[in-house]
């Protein structure tokens, strides 16, 4: 396989979604930023401000969690809804499967827009965080975590769009998986503060480990190797499920 040819194939699949981001940049940016910034203000300064010693330390604690949260906010809903609309209303996704492109190129091409969205929004939040909380260490490794999180939740969104046939089903998946992860997966407080049974259940969720990796890098606490392994396993799992679903649909 020629790597240059393969990357060109991935880019060809992603081209339409990337053009959409370029032509609607302000809307895309605001859509991905408003929610996380509200969490930062409401919890960082609202809840944190009522804590003993003020909210600066709490802002420093939750900022990595907000960045992890942004990788979900910018990817799952946008990718899943876009693919579902392309499948059900425009039939353009099925037309894509008729083209002589690799299944892996379809997966990476259709999730690339989510990765780009998360990189843009997380970079803005990181800049804001470094301004309001000087204790944050802007380690370049955080961008690897953002890319991994953006890709993982984009593939989750792609998988959700492939297994559902109604927008109501996507709403149900969001309510069952995305909303609980938003509040429980170490974004706003330590997972260890939860009851033991709940903390073990939350531990296996993917956002927990994006939060742990972000916090370990930005707060210079060290990189948790178990989180690296679990994120890698989730990437492989979602890629494999998407591959199987698309290959079955193509045949």
C-alpha positions as CSV (number, residue, x, y, z in Angstrom):
1,X,0.0,0.0,0.0
2,X,1.4,3.4,-1.0
3,X,1.0,5.7,2.0
4,X,0.7,8.8,-0.1
5,X,-2.0,7.2,-2.2
6,X,-3.8,6.0,0.9
7,X,-3.7,9.4,2.5
8,X,-5.0,10.9,-0.7
9,X,-7.9,8.4,-0.6
10,X,-8.7,9.3,3.0
11,X,-8.6,13.0,2.1
12,X,-10.9,12.5,-0.8
13,X,-13.5,10.9,1.5
14,X,-13.1,13.7,4.1
15,X,-13.0,16.5,1.5
16,X,-16.7,17.4,1.7
17,X,-16.9,17.5,5.5
18,X,-13.7,19.6,5.6
19,X,-15.1,22.1,3.1
20,X,-18.2,22.4,5.3
21,X,-16.0,23.3,8.3
22,X,-14.0,25.8,6.3
23,X,-17.1,27.6,5.0
24,X,-18.9,27.5,8.3
25,X,-15.9,28.0,10.6
26,X,-17.5,30.5,13.1
27,X,-20.6,28.3,13.5
28,X,-18.5,25.1,14.0
29,X,-16.3,26.9,16.5
30,X,-19.1,28.3,18.5
31,X,-21.0,25.0,18.5
32,X,-18.0,23.2,20.0
33,X,-17.1,25.9,22.5
34,X,-20.2,27.2,24.1
35,X,-21.0,24.1,26.2
36,X,-17.5,23.5,27.5
37,X,-17.0,27.2,28.3
38,X,-20.2,27.3,30.2
39,X,-19.1,24.3,32.2
40,X,-15.8,26.1,32.9
41,X,-17.5,29.2,34.1
42,X,-20.4,27.6,36.0
43,X,-18.4,24.9,37.8
44,X,-14.9,26.6,37.8
45,X,-16.0,29.9,39.1
46,X,-19.5,29.2,40.4
47,X,-19.0,26.0,42.3
48,X,-15.3,26.5,42.8
49,X,-15.7,30.0,44.0
50,X,-17.8,28.7,47.0
51,X,-15.0,26.4,48.0
52,X,-12.6,27.1,50.8
53,X,-9.6,28.9,49.3
54,X,-11.4,30.2,46.2
55,X,-11.9,28.7,42.8
56,X,-8.5,29.0,41.2
57,X,-7.3,25.6,42.3
58,X,-10.6,24.0,41.1
59,X,-10.4,25.7,37.7
60,X,-6.9,24.3,37.4
61,X,-8.3,20.8,38.2
62,X,-11.3,20.8,35.9
63,X,-9.6,22.4,32.9
64,X,-8.2,19.1,31.7
65,X,-11.6,17.5,32.2
66,X,-13.2,20.3,30.1
67,X,-10.7,19.6,27.3
68,X,-11.6,15.9,27.5
69,X,-15.3,16.9,27.5
70,X,-14.8,19.0,24.4
71,X,-13.5,16.0,22.4
72,X,-16.9,14.5,22.9
73,X,-18.9,17.7,22.3
74,X,-17.2,18.4,19.0
75,X,-17.4,14.9,17.6
76,X,-20.1,12.4,18.5
77,X,-23.2,14.4,17.7
78,X,-21.8,16.2,14.6
79,X,-20.4,13.0,13.1
80,X,-23.3,10.7,13.9
81,X,-26.0,13.2,12.7
82,X,-24.2,14.0,9.5
83,X,-23.7,10.4,8.6
84,X,-27.3,9.5,9.5
85,X,-28.6,12.3,7.3
86,X,-26.3,11.2,4.4
87,X,-27.5,7.7,4.8
88,X,-31.3,8.2,5.1
89,X,-32.0,11.4,3.2
90,X,-29.3,12.0,0.6
91,X,-28.1,8.4,0.1
92,X,-24.6,9.9,-0.4
93,X,-23.1,7.5,2.1
94,X,-24.3,4.5,0.2
95,X,-23.0,6.1,-3.0
96,X,-19.6,6.4,-1.3
97,X,-19.6,2.7,-0.6
98,X,-20.1,2.0,-4.3
99,X,-16.8,3.8,-5.0
100,X,-13.5,1.8,-5.2
101,X,-12.2,3.0,-1.8
102,X,-11.0,1.0,1.1
103,X,-13.3,0.5,4.1
104,X,-10.6,1.9,6.3
105,X,-10.4,5.0,4.2
106,X,-14.1,5.5,4.6
107,X,-13.8,5.2,8.4
108,X,-10.8,7.6,8.7
109,X,-12.2,10.0,6.1
110,X,-15.6,10.3,7.8
111,X,-14.1,10.7,11.2
112,X,-11.4,13.2,10.2
113,X,-13.8,16.2,10.5
114,X,-14.5,15.3,14.1
115,X,-10.8,15.3,14.9
116,X,-10.3,18.7,13.2
117,X,-13.3,20.1,15.2
118,X,-11.9,18.9,18.5
119,X,-8.4,20.2,17.7
120,X,-9.8,23.6,16.9
121,X,-12.0,23.9,20.0
122,X,-9.6,22.3,22.5
123,X,-6.8,24.6,21.3
124,X,-9.0,27.6,22.1
125,X,-9.9,26.2,25.5
126,X,-6.3,25.4,26.2
127,X,-5.3,29.0,25.4
128,X,-8.0,30.4,27.6
129,X,-7.0,28.0,30.4
130,X,-3.3,29.0,30.3
131,X,-4.5,32.6,30.6
132,X,-6.8,32.2,33.6
133,X,-4.8,29.4,35.3
134,X,-1.0,29.9,35.0
135,X,-0.5,26.5,36.7
136,X,-1.4,24.7,33.6
137,X,1.5,23.1,31.7
138,X,0.8,23.5,27.9
139,X,2.6,20.2,27.1
140,X,2.5,19.4,23.3
141,X,1.6,15.8,24.2
142,X,-1.9,17.0,25.0
143,X,-2.6,17.3,21.3
144,X,-2.0,13.5,20.9
145,X,-4.7,13.0,23.6
146,X,-7.0,15.4,21.8
147,X,-6.5,13.6,18.5
148,X,-7.0,10.2,20.1
149,X,-10.1,11.3,21.9
150,X,-11.5,13.1,18.8
151,X,-10.9,10.0,16.7
152,X,-12.4,7.6,19.3
153,X,-15.6,9.5,19.8
154,X,-15.9,10.3,16.1
155,X,-15.8,6.5,15.4
156,X,-18.3,6.0,18.1
157,X,-20.5,8.5,16.4
158,X,-20.0,6.8,13.0
159,X,-20.9,3.4,14.6
160,X,-24.0,4.9,16.2
161,X,-25.1,6.3,12.8
162,X,-24.5,3.0,11.1
163,X,-26.6,0.9,13.5
164,X,-29.6,3.3,13.9
165,X,-32.3,4.3,11.4
166,X,-34.0,7.2,13.3
167,X,-32.8,10.4,14.8
168,X,-34.7,9.4,18.0
169,X,-32.3,6.5,18.3
170,X,-29.3,8.8,18.3
171,X,-30.9,10.9,21.0
172,X,-31.4,7.7,23.1
173,X,-27.7,6.7,22.6
174,X,-26.7,10.2,23.7
175,X,-28.9,10.0,26.8
176,X,-27.6,6.5,27.7
177,X,-23.9,7.0,27.0
178,X,-22.8,10.5,26.4
179,X,-24.7,12.4,29.1
180,X,-23.6,10.1,32.0
181,X,-20.0,10.3,30.7
182,X,-20.2,14.1,30.7
183,X,-20.8,14.2,34.4
184,X,-19.2,11.1,35.8
185,X,-16.0,10.4,34.0
186,X,-13.6,12.6,36.0
187,X,-14.3,15.8,34.1
188,X,-15.6,17.8,37.1
189,X,-14.4,15.7,40.1
190,X,-12.2,12.7,40.8
191,X,-13.7,9.3,39.9
192,X,-12.4,8.0,43.2
193,X,-14.9,10.2,45.0
194,X,-17.7,8.1,43.7
195,X,-19.0,5.0,45.5
196,X,-16.7,2.1,44.9
197,X,-19.1,0.1,42.7
198,X,-19.9,3.2,40.6
199,X,-16.3,4.2,40.3
200,X,-15.4,0.7,38.9
201,X,-18.2,1.1,36.3
202,X,-17.1,4.6,35.4
203,X,-13.5,3.4,35.1
204,X,-14.3,1.3,32.0
205,X,-15.8,4.2,30.1
206,X,-13.6,5.9,27.5
207,X,-14.0,9.5,28.6
208,X,-12.6,8.6,32.0
209,X,-9.2,7.8,30.4
210,X,-9.2,10.9,28.2
211,X,-9.7,12.9,31.3
212,X,-7.0,11.1,33.2
213,X,-4.5,11.5,30.4
214,X,-5.4,15.2,29.9
215,X,-5.0,15.8,33.7
216,X,-1.8,13.8,33.9
217,X,-0.2,15.8,31.1
218,X,-1.5,19.3,31.8
219,X,-1.0,19.1,35.6
220,X,2.4,17.3,35.2
221,X,1.2,14.4,37.3
222,X,2.6,11.7,34.9
223,X,0.9,9.7,32.1
224,X,-1.2,6.8,33.4
225,X,-0.2,3.8,31.3
226,X,-3.5,1.9,32.0
227,X,-5.4,4.8,30.4
228,X,-3.1,4.7,27.4
229,X,-3.9,1.0,27.0
230,X,-7.6,1.4,27.5
231,X,-7.9,4.3,25.0
232,X,-5.9,2.1,22.5
233,X,-8.3,-0.8,23.0
234,X,-11.3,1.5,22.5
235,X,-9.8,2.8,19.3
236,X,-9.3,-0.7,18.0
237,X,-12.8,-1.8,19.2
238,X,-14.7,1.1,17.5
239,X,-12.6,0.8,14.3
240,X,-13.3,-2.9,14.1
241,X,-17.0,-2.5,14.7
242,X,-17.2,0.2,12.1
243,X,-15.2,-1.8,9.6
244,X,-17.4,-4.8,10.1
245,X,-20.6,-2.8,9.7
246,X,-19.4,-1.0,6.6
247,X,-18.0,-4.1,5.0
248,X,-21.3,-5.9,5.6
249,X,-23.3,-3.0,4.2
250,X,-21.1,-2.8,1.1
251,X,-21.6,-6.5,0.4
